[in-house]
Amino acid sequence: MEYKDPNCAYCMGGELLAKFGIKICDLEGSVLYLFKEQSHPGRVILAAKRHVNDITDLTDAERDAFFADVNHVSKVLQQLFHPDKVNYGAYNDLGGHLHFHLVPKYRDSFEWGSVFAMNPGAILLSDEEYTILIDRIKSAL
C-alpha cells in the first residue's frame, strides 16, 4: 500500500490543499494544481503522484514521467500566458512531498530579476476566475 502523509496537502487534499491550491488534473507522473495566489499569472504546482521527499526517491520511470510533465506544462504556460521566462522552484525543506512550482515571469512585472516569493498574498481571484483559468489550462493540455 502506498504511503500517504496525513499532514500533506498533496496526499490528503481537502482543506489542507484549499489553503493554497486547486487541483487541475492528474498527469502521467504528477498532479497539477493551480496556485491560488496569482501575482504571476498562470502559476501552477506539479506534485509527484506519490509521497516522496526527493527526486532521487522516484524510480527512473517515475522521474522521467515527472519531468516530461514539467516540460509539457511549461510549454502550455508559455502558449497561454506568453511569459518572458518560466521559473522552476523545488523548495521542499518543510513540505516533505516532491513538488515543483512553475512560475511565469514577465519583464515589466512583479519580481522580475529576483526569486519569486513563496506566497506574496497579493492577487487572489474569484471562484469564477479560478474556474476559467483552470479550464483554459486543461483545454491546452
Backbone as JSON Lines, residues from 0, in Angstrom:
{"i":0,"aa":"M","n":[0.84,-1.19,0.0],"ca":[0.0,0.0,0.0],"c":[0.88,1.25,0.0]}
{"i":1,"aa":"E","n":[0.48,2.23,-0.75],"ca":[1.25,3.47,-0.88],"c":[1.07,4.36,0.35]}
{"i":2,"aa":"Y","n":[2.17,4.94,0.8],"ca":[2.14,5.81,1.98],"c":[1.51,7.16,1.64]}
{"i":3,"aa":"K","n":[0.63,7.62,2.51],"ca":[0.06,8.98,2.42],"c":[0.28,9.65,3.76]}
{"i":4,"aa":"D","n":[0.91,10.8,3.71],"ca":[1.18,11.56,4.93],"c":[-0.09,12.32,5.31]}
{"i":5,"aa":"P","n":[-0.63,12.09,6.51],"ca":[-1.87,12.76,6.91],"c":[-1.74,14.27,7.08]}
{"i":6,"aa":"N","n":[-0.5,14.79,7.1],"ca":[-0.27,16.23,7.22],"c":[0.07,16.89,5.88]}
{"i":7,"aa":"C","n":[0.02,16.11,4.82],"ca":[0.45,16.59,3.5],"c":[-0.75,17.0,2.65]}
{"i":8,"aa":"A","n":[-0.74,18.25,2.2],"ca":[-1.83,18.76,1.36],"c":[-1.94,17.98,0.06]}
{"i":9,"aa":"Y","n":[-0.81,17.56,-0.51],"ca":[-0.84,16.84,-1.78],"c":[-1.37,15.42,-1.61]}
{"i":10,"aa":"C","n":[-1.13,14.81,-0.48],"ca":[-1.65,13.47,-0.2],"c":[-3.12,13.5,0.18]}
{"i":11,"aa":"M","n":[-3.5,14.49,0.99],"ca":[-4.82,14.5,1.62],"c":[-5.85,15.37,0.9]}
{"i":12,"aa":"G","n":[-5.38,16.4,0.18],"ca":[-6.32,17.31,-0.48],"c":[-7.14,18.07,0.55]}
{"i":13,"aa":"G","n":[-8.41,18.28,0.26],"ca":[-9.32,18.92,1.19],"c":[-8.88,20.29,1.64]}
{"i":14,"aa":"E","n":[-9.11,20.57,2.93],"ca":[-8.81,21.89,3.49],"c":[-7.33,22.22,3.45]}
{"i":15,"aa":"L","n":[-6.47,21.21,3.61],"ca":[-5.03,21.46,3.56],"c":[-4.63,22.05,2.21]}
{"i":16,"aa":"L","n":[-5.14,21.46,1.15],"ca":[-4.84,21.92,-0.19],"c":[-5.53,23.25,-0.49]}
{"i":17,"aa":"A","n":[-6.76,23.38,-0.05],"ca":[-7.56,24.58,-0.36],"c":[-6.94,25.86,0.18]}
{"i":18,"aa":"K","n":[-6.01,25.76,1.12],"ca":[-5.34,26.94,1.65],"c":[-4.51,27.65,0.59]}
{"i":19,"aa":"F","n":[-4.02,26.88,-0.4],"ca":[-3.12,27.49,-1.4],"c":[-3.37,27.06,-2.83]}
{"i":20,"aa":"G","n":[-4.11,25.97,-3.05],"ca":[-4.21,25.48,-4.42],"c":[-5.54,24.82,-4.74]}
{"i":21,"aa":"I","n":[-5.71,24.59,-6.05],"ca":[-6.9,23.91,-6.58],"c":[-6.41,22.86,-7.57]}
{"i":22,"aa":"K","n":[-6.85,21.63,-7.41],"ca":[-6.44,20.58,-8.33],"c":[-6.98,20.87,-9.73]}
{"i":23,"aa":"I","n":[-6.07,20.75,-10.71],"ca":[-6.47,20.89,-12.11],"c":[-6.72,19.52,-12.7]}
{"i":24,"aa":"C","n":[-5.71,18.62,-12.6],"ca":[-5.87,17.28,-13.16],"c":[-4.68,16.4,-12.81]}
{"i":25,"aa":"D","n":[-4.86,15.11,-13.05],"ca":[-3.78,14.14,-12.95],"c":[-3.07,14.07,-14.29]}
{"i":26,"aa":"L","n":[-1.75,14.01,-14.24],"ca":[-0.94,13.79,-15.43],"c":[-0.22,12.45,-15.26]}
{"i":27,"aa":"E","n":[0.62,12.09,-16.2],"ca":[1.24,10.77,-16.13],"c":[2.08,10.57,-14.87]}
{"i":28,"aa":"G","n":[2.93,11.54,-14.54],"ca":[3.83,11.37,-13.41],"c":[3.59,12.32,-12.26]}
{"i":29,"aa":"S","n":[2.52,13.1,-12.36],"ca":[2.3,14.15,-11.34],"c":[0.83,14.53,-11.29]}
{"i":30,"aa":"V","n":[0.54,15.39,-10.34],"ca":[-0.78,16.01,-10.26],"c":[-0.56,17.51,-10.38]}
{"i":31,"aa":"L","n":[-1.37,18.14,-11.21],"ca":[-1.24,19.56,-11.5],"c":[-2.24,20.36,-10.68]}
{"i":32,"aa":"Y","n":[-1.73,21.43,-10.03],"ca":[-2.56,22.3,-9.2],"c":[-2.38,23.75,-9.64]}
{"i":33,"aa":"L","n":[-3.45,24.51,-9.6],"ca":[-3.37,25.95,-9.77],"c":[-3.01,26.55,-8.42]}
{"i":34,"aa":"F","n":[-2.0,27.4,-8.41],"ca":[-1.64,28.12,-7.19],"c":[-2.61,29.28,-7.07]}
{"i":35,"aa":"K","n":[-3.33,29.36,-5.96],"ca":[-4.38,30.37,-5.83],"c":[-3.85,31.78,-5.94]}
{"i":36,"aa":"E","n":[-2.69,32.04,-5.38],"ca":[-2.11,33.37,-5.43],"c":[-1.55,33.57,-6.84]}
{"i":37,"aa":"Q","n":[-2.11,34.53,-7.57],"ca":[-1.78,34.69,-8.99],"c":[-1.07,36.0,-9.31]}
{"i":38,"aa":"S","n":[-0.12,36.42,-8.46],"ca":[0.72,37.58,-8.8],"c":[1.5,37.32,-10.07]}
{"i":39,"aa":"H","n":[1.75,36.04,-10.34],"ca":[2.38,35.59,-11.58],"c":[1.31,34.83,-12.36]}
{"i":40,"aa":"P","n":[0.63,35.48,-13.29],"ca":[-0.47,34.82,-13.99],"c":[-0.05,33.49,-14.6]}
{"i":41,"aa":"G","n":[-0.79,32.45,-14.22],"ca":[-0.52,31.11,-14.72],"c":[0.29,30.24,-13.78]}
{"i":42,"aa":"R","n":[0.64,30.72,-12.62],"ca":[1.47,29.94,-11.69],"c":[0.76,28.66,-11.28]}
{"i":43,"aa":"V","n":[1.48,27.56,-11.38],"ca":[0.95,26.24,-11.03],"c":[1.98,25.46,-10.21]}
{"i":44,"aa":"I","n":[1.54,24.33,-9.69],"ca":[2.4,23.41,-8.96],"c":[2.2,22.02,-9.54]}
{"i":45,"aa":"L","n":[3.3,21.32,-9.74],"ca":[3.26,19.9,-10.11],"c":[3.79,19.11,-8.93]}
{"i":46,"aa":"A","n":[2.98,18.19,-8.41],"ca":[3.39,17.35,-7.28],"c":[3.51,15.91,-7.76]}
{"i":47,"aa":"A","n":[4.52,15.23,-7.27],"ca":[4.71,13.82,-7.62],"c":[3.45,13.04,-7.24]}
{"i":48,"aa":"K","n":[3.15,12.01,-8.02],"ca":[1.93,11.23,-7.77],"c":[1.96,10.52,-6.43]}
{"i":49,"aa":"R","n":[3.13,10.15,-5.99],"ca":[3.2,9.5,-4.68],"c":[4.07,10.33,-3.75]}
{"i":50,"aa":"H","n":[3.89,10.13,-2.47],"ca":[4.58,10.91,-1.45],"c":[6.05,10.46,-1.37]}
{"i":51,"aa":"V","n":[6.91,11.26,-1.97],"ca":[8.36,11.08,-1.85],"c":[8.96,12.42,-1.48]}
{"i":52,"aa":"N","n":[10.07,12.39,-0.78],"ca":[10.69,13.6,-0.31],"c":[11.66,14.21,-1.32]}
{"i":53,"aa":"D","n":[12.21,13.4,-2.19],"ca":[13.28,13.87,-3.07],"c":[13.16,13.21,-4.43]}
{"i":54,"aa":"I","n":[13.65,13.89,-5.45],"ca":[13.62,13.35,-6.81],"c":[14.33,12.0,-6.89]}
{"i":55,"aa":"T","n":[15.32,11.79,-6.04],"ca":[16.06,10.54,-6.04],"c":[15.26,9.39,-5.46]}
{"i":56,"aa":"D","n":[14.12,9.68,-4.84],"ca":[13.26,8.63,-4.3],"c":[12.32,8.05,-5.36]}
{"i":57,"aa":"L","n":[12.25,8.67,-6.52],"ca":[11.43,8.17,-7.61],"c":[12.17,7.08,-8.37]}
{"i":58,"aa":"T","n":[11.42,6.16,-8.95],"ca":[12.04,5.21,-9.88],"c":[12.44,5.99,-11.13]}
{"i":59,"aa":"D","n":[13.26,5.39,-11.96],"ca":[13.66,6.06,-13.2],"c":[12.44,6.4,-14.06]}
{"i":60,"aa":"A","n":[11.49,5.47,-14.15],"ca":[10.29,5.71,-14.95],"c":[9.44,6.83,-14.36]}
{"i":61,"aa":"E","n":[9.31,6.86,-13.02],"ca":[8.55,7.94,-12.37],"c":[9.22,9.29,-12.59]}
{"i":62,"aa":"R","n":[10.55,9.32,-12.47],"ca":[11.3,10.57,-12.68],"c":[11.12,11.07,-14.11]}
{"i":63,"aa":"D","n":[11.24,10.15,-15.06],"ca":[11.09,10.54,-16.46],"c":[9.69,11.08,-16.74]}
{"i":64,"aa":"A","n":[8.67,10.44,-16.17],"ca":[7.29,10.9,-16.36],"c":[7.08,12.26,-15.7]}
{"i":65,"aa":"F","n":[7.65,12.45,-14.5],"ca":[7.51,13.7,-13.78],"c":[8.12,14.85,-14.59]}
{"i":66,"aa":"F","n":[9.34,14.67,-15.08],"ca":[9.98,15.74,-15.84],"c":[9.34,15.95,-17.21]}
{"i":67,"aa":"A","n":[8.78,14.9,-17.79],"ca":[8.01,15.09,-19.03],"c":[6.79,15.97,-18.75]}
{"i":68,"aa":"D","n":[6.16,15.78,-17.58],"ca":[5.03,16.64,-17.19],"c":[5.48,18.07,-16.98]}
{"i":69,"aa":"V","n":[6.61,18.28,-16.31],"ca":[7.14,19.63,-16.11],"c":[7.34,20.31,-17.47]}
{"i":70,"aa":"N","n":[7.93,19.61,-18.4],"ca":[8.18,20.14,-19.73],"c":[6.87,20.46,-20.45]}
{"i":71,"aa":"H","n":[5.93,19.54,-20.4],"ca":[4.65,19.73,-21.1],"c":[3.88,20.92,-20.52]}
{"i":72,"aa":"V","n":[3.78,20.99,-19.2],"ca":[3.04,22.07,-18.57],"c":[3.73,23.41,-18.83]}
{"i":73,"aa":"S","n":[5.06,23.43,-18.82],"ca":[5.77,24.67,-19.12],"c":[5.44,25.17,-20.53]}
{"i":74,"aa":"K","n":[5.38,24.26,-21.48],"ca":[5.02,24.65,-22.85],"c":[3.6,25.21,-22.9]}
{"i":75,"aa":"V","n":[2.7,24.61,-22.15],"ca":[1.32,25.1,-22.09],"c":[1.28,26.5,-21.48]}
{"i":76,"aa":"L","n":[2.02,26.71,-20.39],"ca":[2.05,28.03,-19.77],"c":[2.61,29.08,-20.74]}
{"i":77,"aa":"Q","n":[3.64,28.71,-21.48],"ca":[4.22,29.64,-22.45],"c":[3.22,29.97,-23.55]}
{"i":78,"aa":"Q","n":[2.5,28.96,-24.01],"ca":[1.49,29.16,-25.06],"c":[0.34,30.05,-24.58]}
{"i":79,"aa":"L","n":[-0.12,29.82,-23.36],"ca":[-1.3,30.53,-22.87],"c":[-1.0,31.92,-22.32]}
{"i":80,"aa":"F","n":[0.15,32.06,-21.62],"ca":[0.41,33.28,-20.86],"c":[1.55,34.14,-21.41]}
{"i":81,"aa":"H","n":[2.31,33.6,-22.35],"ca":[3.39,34.34,-23.01],"c":[4.37,35.0,-22.04]}
{"i":82,"aa":"P","n":[4.87,34.26,-21.05],"ca":[5.84,34.86,-20.13],"c":[7.18,35.06,-20.83]}
{"i":83,"aa":"D","n":[7.98,35.94,-20.26],"ca":[9.34,36.09,-20.76],"c":[10.22,34.94,-20.28]}
{"i":84,"aa":"K","n":[9.83,34.32,-19.17],"ca":[10.6,33.2,-18.6],"c":[9.69,32.44,-17.65]}
{"i":85,"aa":"V","n":[9.85,31.14,-17.58],"ca":[9.19,30.35,-16.54],"c":[10.26,29.96,-15.54]}
{"i":86,"aa":"N","n":[10.05,30.3,-14.28],"ca":[10.96,29.88,-13.2],"c":[10.44,28.58,-12.61]}
{"i":87,"aa":"Y","n":[11.37,27.75,-12.17],"ca":[11.04,26.46,-11.57],"c":[11.6,26.44,-10.16]}
{"i":88,"aa":"G","n":[10.74,26.14,-9.2],"ca":[11.19,26.09,-7.81],"c":[10.83,24.77,-7.18]}
{"i":89,"aa":"A","n":[11.8,24.16,-6.53],"ca":[11.58,22.89,-5.84],"c":[12.12,23.0,-4.42]}
{"i":90,"aa":"Y","n":[11.45,23.81,-3.63],"ca":[11.87,24.05,-2.25],"c":[11.05,23.13,-1.37]}
{"i":91,"aa":"N","n":[11.69,22.09,-0.88],"ca":[10.95,21.03,-0.21],"c":[11.45,20.81,1.21]}
{"i":92,"aa":"D","n":[11.99,21.84,1.83],"ca":[12.54,21.68,3.17],"c":[11.49,21.23,4.18]}
{"i":93,"aa":"L","n":[10.31,21.83,4.11],"ca":[9.29,21.56,5.11],"c":[8.14,20.71,4.58]}
{"i":94,"aa":"G","n":[7.88,20.77,3.29],"ca":[6.69,20.11,2.73],"c":[6.76,18.6,2.75]}
{"i":95,"aa":"G","n":[7.91,18.03,2.47],"ca":[8.06,16.59,2.5],"c":[7.45,15.85,1.34]}
{"i":96,"aa":"H","n":[6.83,16.51,0.37],"ca":[6.25,15.86,-0.8],"c":[6.84,16.56,-2.03]}
{"i":97,"aa":"L","n":[7.55,15.83,-2.84],"ca":[8.21,16.41,-4.0],"c":[7.21,17.17,-4.87]}
{"i":98,"aa":"H","n":[7.51,18.44,-5.1],"ca":[6.67,19.26,-5.96],"c":[7.51,20.4,-6.55]}
{"i":99,"aa":"F","n":[7.12,20.85,-7.72],"ca":[7.76,21.97,-8.4],"c":[6.74,23.09,-8.59]}
{"i":100,"aa":"H","n":[7.16,24.3,-8.29],"ca":[6.38,25.49,-8.65],"c":[6.82,25.9,-10.06]}
{"i":101,"aa":"L","n":[5.89,26.1,-10.95],"ca":[6.17,26.64,-12.27],"c":[5.59,28.05,-12.28]}
{"i":102,"aa":"V","n":[6.49,29.03,-12.37],"ca":[6.11,30.42,-12.14],"c":[6.44,31.26,-13.37]}
{"i":103,"aa":"P","n":[5.41,31.62,-14.16],"ca":[5.64,32.51,-15.29],"c":[6.1,33.89,-14.79]}
{"i":104,"aa":"K","n":[7.17,34.39,-15.4],"ca":[7.69,35.7,-15.02],"c":[7.66,36.62,-16.24]}
{"i":105,"aa":"Y","n":[7.45,37.91,-15.96],"ca":[7.27,38.91,-17.01],"c":[8.21,40.08,-16.75]}
{"i":106,"aa":"R","n":[8.95,40.5,-17.77],"ca":[9.99,41.53,-17.62],"c":[9.51,42.8,-16.94]}
{"i":107,"aa":"D","n":[8.37,43.29,-17.31],"ca":[7.87,44.56,-16.78],"c":[6.84,44.35,-15.68]}
{"i":108,"aa":"S","n":[7.09,43.33,-14.86],"ca":[6.08,42.96,-13.89],"c":[6.71,42.56,-12.56]}
{"i":109,"aa":"F","n":[5.88,42.05,-11.7],"ca":[6.18,41.65,-10.34],"c":[7.38,40.71,-10.25]}
{"i":110,"aa":"E","n":[8.38,41.09,-9.49],"ca":[9.54,40.26,-9.1],"c":[10.47,39.86,-10.26]}
{"i":111,"aa":"W","n":[10.42,40.57,-11.38],"ca":[11.35,40.24,-12.46],"c":[12.78,40.42,-11.95]}
{"i":112,"aa":"G","n":[13.63,39.48,-12.24],"ca":[15.04,39.56,-11.87],"c":[15.34,39.13,-10.45]}
{"i":113,"aa":"S","n":[14.34,38.57,-9.77],"ca":[14.58,38.08,-8.41],"c":[13.85,36.75,-8.22]}
{"i":114,"aa":"V","n":[14.15,36.11,-7.13],"ca":[13.48,34.86,-6.79],"c":[12.03,35.19,-6.43]}
{"i":115,"aa":"F","n":[11.11,34.38,-6.9],"ca":[9.71,34.62,-6.61],"c":[9.4,34.33,-5.15]}
{"i":116,"aa":"A","n":[8.47,35.09,-4.61],"ca":[8.02,34.88,-3.23],"c":[7.18,33.61,-3.17]}
{"i":117,"aa":"M","n":[7.31,32.89,-2.08],"ca":[6.55,31.65,-1.98],"c":[5.05,31.93,-2.01]}
{"i":118,"aa":"N","n":[4.59,32.94,-1.29],"ca":[3.17,33.27,-1.33],"c":[3.01,34.76,-0.99]}
{"i":119,"aa":"P","n":[3.12,35.62,-1.99],"ca":[3.03,37.06,-1.72],"c":[1.66,37.52,-1.23]}
{"i":120,"aa":"G","n":[0.61,36.74,-1.48],"ca":[-0.71,37.08,-0.98],"c":[-1.34,38.31,-1.59]}
{"i":121,"aa":"A","n":[-0.86,38.74,-2.75],"ca":[-1.32,39.99,-3.34],"c":[-2.54,39.83,-4.23]}
{"i":122,"aa":"I","n":[-2.58,38.77,-5.03],"ca":[-3.66,38.65,-6.02],"c":[-4.36,37.31,-5.87]}
{"i":123,"aa":"L","n":[-5.58,37.37,-5.37],"ca":[-6.46,36.21,-5.31],"c":[-7.61,36.46,-6.26]}
{"i":124,"aa":"L","n":[-8.14,35.4,-6.84],"ca":[-9.2,35.52,-7.84],"c":[-10.54,35.09,-7.26]}
{"i":125,"aa":"S","n":[-11.6,35.37,-7.99],"ca":[-12.92,34.87,-7.61],"c":[-13.02,33.4,-8.01]}
{"i":126,"aa":"D","n":[-13.99,32.69,-7.47],"ca":[-14.19,31.29,-7.85],"c":[-14.4,31.16,-9.36]}
{"i":127,"aa":"E","n":[-15.15,32.08,-9.92],"ca":[-15.41,32.06,-11.36],"c":[-14.1,32.26,-12.15]}
{"i":128,"aa":"E","n":[-13.27,33.18,-11.71],"ca":[-11.99,33.41,-12.4],"c":[-11.07,32.2,-12.29]}
{"i":129,"aa":"Y","n":[-11.07,31.53,-11.13],"ca":[-10.28,30.29,-11.0],"c":[-10.78,29.23,-11.97]}
{"i":130,"aa":"T","n":[-12.09,29.08,-12.06],"ca":[-12.67,28.08,-12.97],"c":[-12.28,28.37,-14.41]}
{"i":131,"aa":"I","n":[-12.36,29.61,-14.83],"ca":[-11.99,29.99,-16.19],"c":[-10.52,29.68,-16.45]}
{"i":132,"aa":"L","n":[-9.66,30.03,-15.51],"ca":[-8.22,29.79,-15.65],"c":[-7.92,28.29,-15.72]}
{"i":133,"aa":"I","n":[-8.53,27.52,-14.86],"ca":[-8.33,26.07,-14.87],"c":[-8.81,25.47,-16.18]}
{"i":134,"aa":"D","n":[-9.97,25.91,-16.65],"ca":[-10.49,25.39,-17.93],"c":[-9.55,25.73,-19.09]}
{"i":135,"aa":"R","n":[-8.97,26.92,-19.09],"ca":[-8.01,27.29,-20.15],"c":[-6.81,26.36,-20.14]}
{"i":136,"aa":"I","n":[-6.28,26.11,-18.94],"ca":[-5.1,25.24,-18.82],"c":[-5.46,23.82,-19.23]}
{"i":137,"aa":"K","n":[-6.55,23.3,-18.72],"ca":[-6.97,21.93,-19.06],"c":[-7.14,21.76,-20.56]}
{"i":138,"aa":"S","n":[-7.78,22.72,-21.21],"ca":[-8.03,22.6,-22.65],"c":[-6.75,22.63,-23.46]}
{"i":139,"aa":"A","n":[-5.7,23.24,-22.93],"ca":[-4.43,23.32,-23.66],"c":[-3.53,22.11,-23.38]}
{"i":140,"aa":"L","n":[-3.85,21.36,-22.35],"ca":[-3.04,20.17,-22.05],"c":[-3.3,19.12,-23.09]}
